[in-house]
Amino acid sequence: MKHSLALAMVMVLAGSMSACTDATDTDADAGKSRATQPLAQAGAAAAEAGNPFFVESPLPLHYPQFDKIKDGDFAPAFDRGMADHLKEVTAIADNDAAPSFDNTILALEKSGQILHRTSTVFFNQVGVDTNDARKAIQAEYAPKLAAHRDAVMLNPQLFARIQTLYDTRNQLGLDAESVRLIERYHTDYVRAGARLSDADKTHLKEINGTLAKLGARFSQNVLAEVNDSAVVVDTKEQLAGLTDEQIGAAAEAAKRAGWTANT
């Protein structure tokens, strides 16, 4: 018999996880495509009305304005965020001036603000408070975000500037923190494939795109499984240490999930 004293387990799944799963059927893919159509229309309207991700939040420490954020804001914010970020990165990579810490590393640190704000909020929400609309956005944008990351990390002109700074990092008169940041950037870009041949980069992009799709699907499957699971206890004594409010909330959640009280 199911009991009402059940504690829900929550797993936070943020970002695109790398995993291998079986491909979904054609009907499921078609359903996702249909689900994203109204999102695109809502997104266009949100962009015209003023998207909260397009400006820095006025709240302390620039915390997100959750009361103003709607699901329709995410898609246009991702689109503009990636476009703006790519323009900024291209300008850094194509800069005629010799690479310096300020015009390369610091410039990269300051780039992609809209994309950063959007990603931070979105992937936290899909991990702890998802819904059908957010699942559809995650499925659509996981491969797009992976392709965007590759466009940045595999840019040969950009990596050449980072490599120059890395090779001369101890002669630039920088403090230890700045030198470490150069080293971190260099390591990240090398591990992302910046030194690969053009052919290998193309193959890597295909792999990353596939992993992004599968990772989004896997994270959604795991979250659904976790949401359907529970820790079942037979007596209230087994919940020693929890407050009455916590026990009551767990019991109410169990009741909504269809578990019956232990009599």
N, C-alpha and C positions, 0 to 999 in steps of 0.2 A: 504494500500500500504506500502511496505517496504521502509525504508529511508536509505540513505548512512551514515547519522550521527548517528552511533551506536557505543557504547562503549563496548568492550569485557570485561567480568568479569573473573577474574582468581582466582582459588582456589588452594592453595598448599596442596597436600595430600601426606604426607611422612610417610613411614612405613606401617605397617599392621594395619588397622582399624578393630575394632570388630564390626560385624554387622551380621544380619540374612537376607538372601535372598533366593529365590528359586534356586534349583540346575539347572545348565545349561544342555542342552541336550547332547546326546552322540556325535553328530556330532561336536559340539563346542569343546568338550574335545579332540576329535580326532584331530581337527584342531590345537589346542594348542600343542599337542604332536608332530605333524609333523613340527610345526614352531620351536620347540626347537632343532630338530635334526641338522639343519645346524648351529645353534648357538653353539652346543657342538663341532662340527668340527672346527668352526672358533675359538672357545675358546682354543682348543688344540694348534692350530697354533700360537695364540697370546701368549700362555704361553711359547712356545719354542722361540719365537722371543724376548721376554722380556716384561713382563706385567708391566705397569706403577704403578700398585697398590702394586707390590711386594717390592718396595723400597720407602723410604721416599722422598717426593718431595723436590727438592732443592730451590723451590721458597720461598719468604719471608713468614714466619709463616706457611710454608709447605702447601701453597695453592695447590689444585689439578692442575695438568698439563692437562688442558682440551684439548689442542691441540694434546696431545698424546693418549688420552683415546678414545677407540673405544667400540662399543657395545659388540664385541666379547671378550673384556677383563673382563667383569663382572662375567660371570659364573665360569671361572677358578679361579678368585680372590676370589669369595665366597667359592668355594670348598677348596682351599688352606687355606684361612683365617679361616674357621671353623675347619679344621683339625689341623692347628697349634695352634689355641686357645685351643682346647680340650686337646692337648698334654700339653700345659702350665698349664692349670687348673688341669689336672690330677697330674702333678708333684707337684703342690702346695698342693693338697689334700693329696697326699701320702708321703709328706715330713716327715721323721722320727724325725726331730727336733721339739721341742715344739713350738706351734704357737706363733708368735710374729707379731707386726705391720708390720715389714719389710718383713718377709717371707710369709705373708698371704695377708694382705690388700694392701700393697704397690705392692706386686707381682701381685695381681689381677688388680690393676690400670694400670700396665705396659703391661699386657697381651692383646692379640687379636688386635695387631696394624694393620695387613693387613685387618682383618675383619672390623675394625672400619673405615679405610680409604675407603674401598669399599662401605660399607653401607651408609656412609655419602654422598658420591657423587651420588650413585645410587638412593637412595630414594628422594633426592632433584631433580634429573633429571626426574624421573617418575612423580613427582608432577607438574612440570612446563614445561617440554619439552619431553613428552613421545612419543613413536612410537610403531609400532607393535612388533619390536624385544624386546624392553624394557618391554612391557606388557607381552610378553611370559616369559621373565626371572622372572618378578615379580610373575606371577602365579605359576611358577615352584618352586621358591626358598622361597616363603612365608612360606609354611609348613616346609621346611627344616630348615629355620632359627628359626622357633618356636621350632622345635625339638632340635635344638642345644642349644637354651636358656634353655630349660628344662633340658638338660643333664648337664648344668653348675649349674643352680639354685637349682636343686633337688639332687645334689651330697651330700650324707650324710656325707662323710668324710670331705668334704670342709665346710659344714655348722657346723660340730662339732668344727672345728678350729675357725670359726667366732663366734660361741656361747661362746667358752672359752674366747676369747678376749673381747667379749661383757660383760661377767660376771665379768671380772677383769679390765675393761677399766679405772676405776678410781684409780687403783693401779699400772698402767704401767708407770707413770711418763711422759705421753704424753701431748702435748699442746692441747688446746681446739679444734682446727681444726681437729686434728687427732682423738680425742675422738668422735667428731661428725661424722667423716667418718666411724668409726667402727659402730656407732649407725645406720647410714644410710644403710650400708651394711646389718646389721642384720635385719632391718625393711624390706628391699627389698626382702631378701631371705625368710623371714617368709611369707610375702604377696604372694610370688611366689609359696608357698606350701612346703617349706623345712621341716615343722613339720608334714606333712601328713603321713599316713601309706603308705606302699608300694602299697596296692591296690588302695588307693585314688590317689596316684601319677600317677599310670597307667591310671586311669580314667581322671585325669587332663590333662595328655599328649594328650589323644584323643580329649578332648574338645579344647585344645589350637591349635591342628593341624587343626581341623575343622574351628575354628574361623579365623585362619590365611588364609585359602583358601577363606572363605567368605569375609574376610576383604579386601583382594587383589581385589576380584571381585567387591565388593561394591565401593571401591575407584576408580576403573577404570570406573564404571558406572556413578558415580557422576561427575568425571572429564569430561567424554564425554558429559554429560548433561550440565555442566557449559560451556563447549566450544561451545555448540550449542545455548547458550542463549545470549541475548544482551539487553542493555538498549536503547530504541529507543526514539529519540527526533525529534520534528517537525521543530525547528528553531535553528540557530546557537547561538542565544541569550541564549538558555537554557544551553549552554556549557560555560557560562561566568566563567572565572578563568583559563581555559585551554589555553595553548599556541597554536599558529597556527600549530606548528609542531605536537603537540599531537592530535589536531583535524584532521589534515591531515592523520595521521597514523590510527586513528580510522575510518575515512571515507574509507581509502584504505582497511582496514581489513573488513569493512562492505561490500564493493564491492566484495571482494574475496568470501565472504560468501553468496553472491547472493542478497543482499539488494540493492534496486534501490534508486536513489536520489529523494528527495521530490521536485517536481516542482510546 
